[in-house]
């Protein structure tokens, strides 16, 4: 029997919470800012610190893995049971830049506890959410009397997530054998609010492009030539204006091919969330909603594909007028993708759409940088049900469901390992990711520890790959 007694877990956490927080504070003092080349050594120090702490936790394998950039950390703790599923936990140990002069109330790399909040860069994103698994697995062992986890437990903690994960996909492909898992847990996410625990079931993918349009060989007089030659700035505007139809659906033919539609159950679950559109608009610093007809705001940002104009420029933009037909114009577009859409198919559709709309006399180039695939976990997946049960035991209330409108490296793991991706995070919107005074709620951090302690036994009993 692998079920972890709730009272035994809480008793263990009570006895070890102070030491756990002291260790976390030590880690948070390391300014592992991956975007700053001058702090590459600190990112390495962070990786080495974590590997040593994981060995002290009990992981028999804890290694610093090199990449073409900054190092990641891998750890492994076999269950010893032939039928045990293998679980890979993902997080990252690098952090966003931060300095006191940015507006912080305290030194961002000198953790400060105020009440039941811990302030420091990385407290929530993502060191706190990685580190709760160390106390969670120890509580799991102590409460069950086991000497190894009920699952084959692996950790992969990246060192470049805050810099766009430029080497992550290559690392996962290179080490796919050692990373092999039956399910992936992403602990780099959050919940709806302090009082509404939630599990995220999916993230959108991302494809973007830049379109460079060239007309005359130089800017030319609009009186002498305007109206008789194509204007690249006008073409850029036409492309931007033509992205959507009257119902705000993306007008690129083939764009929606394969899209996994929302089910009635998913729409009902989203509707259970205490969503306040007025407050949401305040956070968005926007003055109204607009999107695809027939969908709510949450459905639009979580479960529908989108197209956005990220930038458009060309021609004269200085003071006063300058009557020209500009030589060139440029357009940046991005597309958020949902389950069922294929990145290459979307790129082909966009390229064909642009080709058909650019008139003769305009030369153009279109470039697609790297892309991220979407991922989605079905609501009836047994590993997801285990995650929900573990959270409900920790929080002692019903857990609701969300998705994530953004994109991340989760799909790289899903694609390379062929394993479903689940999300387990305890951060809340007020934690201030990427902002000043980032913090983590200590009571929620403790709930993350409890969830982790319960999850491994539940997966061992109820999830068979």
Phi and psi in degrees as a GROMACS rama.xvg file:
@    title "Ramachandran Plot"
@    xaxis  label "Phi"
@    yaxis  label "Psi"
@TYPE xy
-109.224  1.26953  UNK-2
-63.1391  132.655  UNK-3
-92.806  120.993  UNK-4
-62.9081  133.001  UNK-5
-61.4583  -46.4163  UNK-6
-64.9375  -35.5538  UNK-7
-68.8415  -37.2492  UNK-8
-63.8026  -47.7961  UNK-9
-65.942  -36.7399  UNK-10
-63.907  -41.3373  UNK-11
-65.2572  -43.0228  UNK-12
-63.4094  -40.8129  UNK-13
-54.7891  -42.3924  UNK-14
-75.7975  -22.7775  UNK-15
-118.364  2.06271  UNK-16
-62.715  -43.1019  UNK-17
-62.1794  -43.8386  UNK-18
-66.5909  -38.1276  UNK-19
-60.5882  -46.5072  UNK-20
-68.3401  -34.2621  UNK-21
-64.2664  -41.5465  UNK-22
-64.8122  -44.6968  UNK-23
-59.45  -41.7641  UNK-24
-61.5538  -40.0963  UNK-25
-58.7509  -43.1061  UNK-26
-66.3842  -40.4432  UNK-27
-66.1508  -21.9544  UNK-28
-71.3971  -14.8333  UNK-29
-84.5288  113.834  UNK-30
-78.7082  73.0958  UNK-31
-82.6522  65.7147  UNK-32
-87.3157  105.745  UNK-33
-71.1733  -23.5866  UNK-34
-77.3454  -13.2816  UNK-35
-103.531  109.081  UNK-36
-56.4238  -29.248  UNK-37
-70.0356  -13.5964  UNK-38
-110.935  17.6668  UNK-39
-58.0946  -37.3415  UNK-40
-64.6132  -32.988  UNK-41
-70.7483  -35.2039  UNK-42
-63.8404  -40.9015  UNK-43
-65.0679  -41.7696  UNK-44
-62.0987  -37.4713  UNK-45
-62.6588  -44.0833  UNK-46
-63.0162  -44.0353  UNK-47
-66.696  -38.0568  UNK-48
-59.9424  -46.9315  UNK-49
-65.3538  -44.2253  UNK-50
-58.3505  -42.9889  UNK-51
-65.2188  -39.7093  UNK-52
-68.7451  -35.6323  UNK-53
-66.8453  -36.8831  UNK-54
-64.268  -40.4062  UNK-55
-66.6153  -29.8581  UNK-56
-66.4019  -31.0292  UNK-57
132.829  -6.13551  UNK-58
-64.9888  120.311  UNK-59
-69.8766  -21.2386  UNK-60
-123.867  124.294  UNK-61
-149.915  113.442  UNK-62
-130.017  148.424  UNK-63
-90.8727  120.662  UNK-64
-100.721  128.015  UNK-65
-80.8175  149.541  UNK-66
-130.888  -177.292  UNK-67
-73.0836  -5.71202  UNK-68
-123.917  -111.971  UNK-69
-101.746  152.801  UNK-70
-77.4275  151.796  UNK-71
-109.316  171.33  UNK-72
-123.832  133.568  UNK-73
-121.072  137.034  UNK-74
-139.151  153.554  UNK-75
-147.883  137.138  UNK-76
-137.629  95.6405  UNK-77
-64.991  146.85  UNK-78
-73.3207  -35.9068  UNK-79
88.8691  -2.58796  UNK-80
-110.024  129.788  UNK-81
-61.0044  -35.1769  UNK-82
-88.7285  -0.88064  UNK-83
-69.2149  135.207  UNK-84
-70.9198  159.87  UNK-85
-107.347  128.347  UNK-86
-120.071  130.934  UNK-87
-110.587  122.112  UNK-88
-97.3303  129.501  UNK-89
-110.464  140.567  UNK-90
-159.43  -169.647  UNK-91
-142.552  150.066  UNK-92
-109.003  -3.34278  UNK-93
-84.9447  160.025  UNK-94
-133.558  168.305  UNK-95
-73.9435  154.675  UNK-96
-58.7065  150.543  UNK-97
-161.25  142.641  UNK-98
-149.087  148.531  UNK-99
-54.4957  -39.2745  UNK-100
-69.4438  -10.3713  UNK-101
-69.0292  -15.3288  UNK-102
123.439  7.37815  UNK-103
-66.4805  145.352  UNK-104
-78.4473  -22.9037  UNK-105
-135.752  171.184  UNK-106
-64.0791  122.325  UNK-107
-63.2865  -19.8963  UNK-108
-111.791  21.9089  UNK-109
-127.032  92.5749  UNK-110
-52.26  138.584  UNK-111
-130.199  128.133  UNK-112
-98.4636  122.464  UNK-113
-124.246  108.717  UNK-114
65.2685  -124.348  UNK-115
-109.542  37.6886  UNK-116
-128.562  139.239  UNK-117
-111.722  116.738  UNK-118
-99.6872  128.388  UNK-119
178.093  152.894  UNK-120
-67.2091  126.881  UNK-121
93.4892  -3.15985  UNK-122
-58.28  -39.6537  UNK-123
-106.422  -35.6086  UNK-124
-120.031  87.9866  UNK-125
-138.792  13.8914  UNK-126
-64.5722  -42.0416  UNK-127
-60.6263  -39.4072  UNK-128
-78.541  -24.1797  UNK-129
-73.4185  -45.527  UNK-130
-71.8164  -24.3026  UNK-131
-62.8439  -20.8202  UNK-132
-69.5225  -24.8684  UNK-133
-68.4614  -43.722  UNK-134
-74.2405  -32.0254  UNK-135
-62.3691  -44.7246  UNK-136
-69.7787  -34.3004  UNK-137
-67.8142  -37.8987  UNK-138
-65.9979  -38.3895  UNK-139
-59.7935  -45.6033  UNK-140
-67.4685  -45.9188  UNK-141
-63.9854  -38.6536  UNK-142
-76.5933  -24.513  UNK-143
-103.182  -11.9702  UNK-144
76.8991  12.1293  UNK-145
-79.4649  159.289  UNK-146
-106.021  -6.82954  UNK-147
-146.387  155.503  UNK-148
-59.8827  157.593  UNK-149
-71.2082  -14.9019  UNK-150
-120.022  161.176  UNK-151
-75.1908  107.589  UNK-152
-101.5  127.179  UNK-153
-126.609  149.133  UNK-154
-126.57  139.289  UNK-155
-130.813  113.71  UNK-156
-118.358  109.007  UNK-157
-78.1927  155.975  UNK-158
-113.712  9.3705  UNK-159
-136.451  17.729  UNK-160
-61.3001  -40.0257  UNK-161
-74.0769  -3.76998  UNK-162
-112.62  18.4357  UNK-163
90.4193  10.3033  UNK-164
51.7008  49.6425  UNK-165
-64.5501  -25.0801  UNK-166
-113.796  7.38346  UNK-167
-70.8454  -47.0253  UNK-168
-58.9899  -41.2627  UNK-169
-65.6548  -38.6853  UNK-170
-62.8502  -44.4744  UNK-171
-63.8253  -41.9154  UNK-172
-64.397  -42.4216  UNK-173
-63.4586  -38.7848  UNK-174
-107.594  22.9821  UNK-175
-56.2553  -35.616  UNK-176
-61.9274  -46.6644  UNK-177
-75.815  -24.3818  UNK-178
-86.8385  -5.74485  UNK-179
-47.3204  131.409  UNK-180
-151.301  160.117  UNK-181
-89.8741  -22.0691  UNK-182
-155.39  147.381  UNK-183
-114.373  130.895  UNK-184
-107.971  121.766  UNK-185
-97.1195  113.44  UNK-186
-107.226  64.3621  UNK-187
-148.278  53.4346  UNK-188
-152.222  -171.186  UNK-189
-144  -173.914  UNK-190
-115.417  170.75  UNK-191
-62.5274  -48.8385  UNK-192
-164.345  175.146  UNK-193
-60.0938  -30.5086  UNK-194
-105.857  -2.38229  UNK-195
-127.11  88.3389  UNK-196
-68.8908  139.34  UNK-197
-141.261  159.231  UNK-198
-117.892  129.924  UNK-199
-81.2283  136.953  UNK-200
-112.615  0.298986  UNK-201
-177.027  159.409  UNK-202
-129.766  146.786  UNK-203
-78.4671  155.618  UNK-204
-90.823  -178.941  UNK-205
-147.803  133.266  UNK-206
-134.689  137.159  UNK-207
-138.271  166.698  UNK-208
-153.674  159.883  UNK-209
-122.101  132.811  UNK-210
-113.836  119.297  UNK-211
-107.118  122.988  UNK-212
-114.23  132.67  UNK-213
-127.814  128.65  UNK-214
-113.003  -110.457  UNK-215
-61.3324  159.751  UNK-216
-70.3363  -15.0355  UNK-217
-154.867  167.761  UNK-218
-58.8716  137.565  UNK-219
-128.996  160.995  UNK-220
-66.6622  126.094  UNK-221
-75.6471  -20.0682  UNK-222
-75.3543  -38.9481  UNK-223
-80.2423  -31.5641  UNK-224
-126.382  -15.1807  UNK-225
-62.4642  141.022  UNK-226
87.4589  -6.75713  UNK-227
-122.398  -7.93622  UNK-228
-132.064  154.27  UNK-229
-70.4433  143.554  UNK-230
-108.964  113.892  UNK-231
-62.6188  -31.5762  UNK-232
-66.5806  -39.2927  UNK-233
-65.6705  -38.6142  UNK-234
-64.9243  -40.8324  UNK-235
-60.189  -42.7904  UNK-236
-64.6169  -39.5447  UNK-237
-65.0502  -40.3502  UNK-238
-62.2716  -45.3401  UNK-239
-62.9584  -44.2643  UNK-240
-68.0726  -26.1822  UNK-241
-88.7294  3.11331  UNK-242
-65.1191  -28.8541  UNK-243
-126.783  152.38  UNK-244
-91.9028  -170.634  UNK-245
-65.9829  -23.2038  UNK-246
-94.8693  12.5801  UNK-247
64.8753  22.3089  UNK-248
-84.0895  146.536  UNK-249
-64.7749  127.372  UNK-250
-89.7961  5.66549  UNK-251
-74.8523  118.336  UNK-252
-57.3207  134.655  UNK-253
84.7938  -4.00058  UNK-254
-62.101  -36.035  UNK-255
-90.3686  4.35852  UNK-256
-57.1145  127.175  UNK-257
84.9486  -6.18243  UNK-258
-56.4789  128.478  UNK-259
-80.7086  113.428  UNK-260
-74.9866  152.807  UNK-261
-63.6224  138.687  UNK-262
-87.6916  162.987  UNK-263
-59.8591  -36.3677  UNK-264
-64.2017  -43.9913  UNK-265
-64.5514  -40.5897  UNK-266
-64.733  -37.7151  UNK-267
-66.8565  -38.4042  UNK-268
-67.2901  -40.2268  UNK-269
-61.2429  -38.4503  UNK-270
-67.2423  -19.286  UNK-271
-72.5014  -19.5317  UNK-272
-70.884  142.042  UNK-273
-77.5748  72.2542  UNK-274
-87.247  125.188  UNK-275
-111.724  103.924  UNK-276
-64.875  -33.6674  UNK-277
-63.1147  -45.965  UNK-278
-67.5654  -36.6348  UNK-279
-60.7326  -41.5454  UNK-280
-65.0353  -34.3102  UNK-281
-63.4351  -43.8217  UNK-282
-63.2854  -40.15  UNK-283
-72.9712  -10.7972  UNK-284
53.5763  40.445  UNK-285
-120.164  167.962  UNK-286
-119.369  14.1641  UNK-287
173.542  158.91  UNK-288
-99.1623  150.826  UNK-289
-158.956  131.396  UNK-290
-177.442  -169.324  UNK-291
-58.0464  127.853  UNK-292
-61.6145  142.178  UNK-293
92.9569  3.86904  UNK-294
-131.69  147.436  UNK-295
-75.013  170.784  UNK-296
-59.9693  -46.972  UNK-297
-63.5309  -40.1351  UNK-298
-63.1425  -36.6794  UNK-299
-65.8429  -42.2264  UNK-300
-87.1581  -14.1229  UNK-301
-107.398  -34.5863  UNK-302
-130.635  4.52457  UNK-303
-118.951  143.848  UNK-304
-74.4403  152.792  UNK-305
-138.445  165.138  UNK-306
-132.822  132.557  UNK-307
-131.177  144.419  UNK-308
-87.7481  112.581  UNK-309
-90.8757  -21.6236  UNK-310
-171.922  146.14  UNK-311
-149.025  128.781  UNK-312
-155.472  159.119  UNK-313
156.157  156.087  UNK-314
77.3587  -161.851  UNK-315
-88.0556  130.107  UNK-316
-129.133  13.2536  UNK-317
-83.0084  -174.706  UNK-318
-67.3488  149.011  UNK-319
71.3886  -166.143  UNK-320
-107.146  158.366  UNK-321
-147.971  106.904  UNK-322
-82.8294  89.9491  UNK-323
-132.515  161.72  UNK-324
-101.018  113.581  UNK-325
-69.3177  154.519  UNK-326
-74.644  -28.1501  UNK-327
-153.626  163.238  UNK-328
-152.208  162.25  UNK-329
-142.143  152.195  UNK-330
-145.229  130.624  UNK-331
-112.488  127.94  UNK-332
-124.42  148.675  UNK-333
-134.456  150.016  UNK-334
-129.98  117.248  UNK-335
-85.1715  133.37  UNK-336
-115.178  150.778  UNK-337
-119.276  171.688  UNK-338
-51.7338  136.539  UNK-339
100.681  -22.7884  UNK-340
-83.8687  140.425  UNK-341
-105.313  129.738  UNK-342
-55.2824  -48.8215  UNK-343
-63.9271  -37.5646  UNK-344
-65.2609  -41.3723  UNK-345
-63.6002  -43.6105  UNK-346
-59.8978  -44.4972  UNK-347
-62.0326  -40.7304  UNK-348
-65.1092  -42.8723  UNK-349
-65.7398  -43.7483  UNK-350
-61.4562  -41.6493  UNK-351
-66.3502  -39.5479  UNK-352
-62.7279  -44.009  UNK-353
-64.2765  -44.5835  UNK-354
-57.5437  -39.2171  UNK-355
-73.199  -22.3582  UNK-356
-102.172  -12.1193  UNK-357
-85.1924  123.305  UNK-358
-76.2668  164.325  UNK-359
-60.8503  145.513  UNK-360
95.789  -8.68764  UNK-361
-112.66  120.598  UNK-362
-89.6819  146.555  UNK-363
-146.882  157.062  UNK-364
-129.011  140.056  UNK-365
-127.591  128.245  UNK-366
-124.396  132.622  UNK-367
-112.27  112.012  UNK-368
-75.495  -165.333  UNK-369
-59.1569  156.235  UNK-370
-131.917  163.776  UNK-371
-124.944  132.182  UNK-372
-83.0736  152.303  UNK-373
-77.3265  160.796  UNK-374
-140.902  147.982  UNK-375
-149.668  132.336  UNK-376
-104.405  123.487  UNK-377
-59.9605  144.388  UNK-378
-62.4621  -25.318  UNK-379
-95.2548  10.0241  UNK-380
-66.6091  130.971  UNK-381
-60.8149  -33.2153  UNK-382
-68.7655  -35.1656  UNK-383
-65.7081  -40.5801  UNK-384
-63.1357  -36.448  UNK-385
-63.4087  -42.7597  UNK-386
-61.956  -43.8345  UNK-387
-63.5346  -45.0141  UNK-388
-61.5731  -41.4709  UNK-389
-63.6308  -41.2043  UNK-390
-67.5481  -40.023  UNK-391
-66.0676  -32.748  UNK-392
-67.435  -39.8499  UNK-393
-70.8176  -43.9471  UNK-394
-89.1499  -16.0671  UNK-395
57.2321  40.9766  UNK-396
-160.705  169.34  UNK-397
-65.567  137.433  UNK-398
-101.296  130.882  UNK-399
-100.12  -178.257  UNK-400
-123.573  142.065  UNK-401
-133.402  175.569  UNK-402
-127.798  176.281  UNK-403
-116.699  127.041  UNK-404
-74.6903  -22.8653  UNK-405
-82.5534  -165.504  UNK-406
-136.048  154.994  UNK-407
-158.907  -172.355  UNK-408
-80.3148  4.32352  UNK-409
-56.1573  -40.4114  UNK-410
-65.9385  -28.0443  UNK-411
-61.4338  -41.5426  UNK-412
-67.928  -43.6329  UNK-413
-59.6967  -44.3693  UNK-414
-71.2773  -44.9849  UNK-415
-72.6524  -34.7878  UNK-416
-100.129  -13.2234  UNK-417
63.2339  32.2154  UNK-418
-118.838  146.725  UNK-419
-66.4169  150.369  UNK-420
-111.114  129.672  UNK-421
-118.917  160.464  UNK-422
-123.363  127.065  UNK-423
-132.126  104.035  UNK-424
-142.86  156.006  UNK-425
-123.966  7.10018  UNK-426
-74.0682  154.759  UNK-427
-126.702  161.049  UNK-428
-55.132  -31.2817  UNK-429
-73.9385  -3.97609  UNK-430
-70.2705  -16.9062  UNK-431
72.071  44.6436  UNK-432
-54.5494  135.897  UNK-433
66.2028  6.67422  UNK-434
-116.288  -178.572  UNK-435
-74.9417  155.277  UNK-436
57.2277  39.6246  UNK-437
-57.8054  140.861  UNK-438
-148.704  169.463  UNK-439
-131.214  139.738  UNK-440
-76.5203  119.864  UNK-441
-64.9623  -33.578  UNK-442
-65.833  -36.2933  UNK-443
-74.4032  -35.8496  UNK-444
-59.57  -39.9936  UNK-445
-63.8599  -38.0981  UNK-446
-64.051  -33.7734  UNK-447
-64.1568  -41.483  UNK-448
-59.113  -47.3651  UNK-449
-61.9472  -43.4843  UNK-450
-60.4941  -45.5486  UNK-451
-59.7906  -41.7813  UNK-452
-63.3145  -36.1983  UNK-453
-81.88  -27.9788  UNK-454
-66.4389  -41.0899  UNK-455
-65.2232  -39.8723  UNK-456
-67.3193  -39.0302  UNK-457
-65.1114  -43.1541  UNK-458
-63.638  -40.2247  UNK-459
-61.4977  -34.8375  UNK-460
-86.9746  -30.4353  UNK-461
-118.079  -6.58174  UNK-462
-116.627  117.036  UNK-463
-118.804  113.029  UNK-464
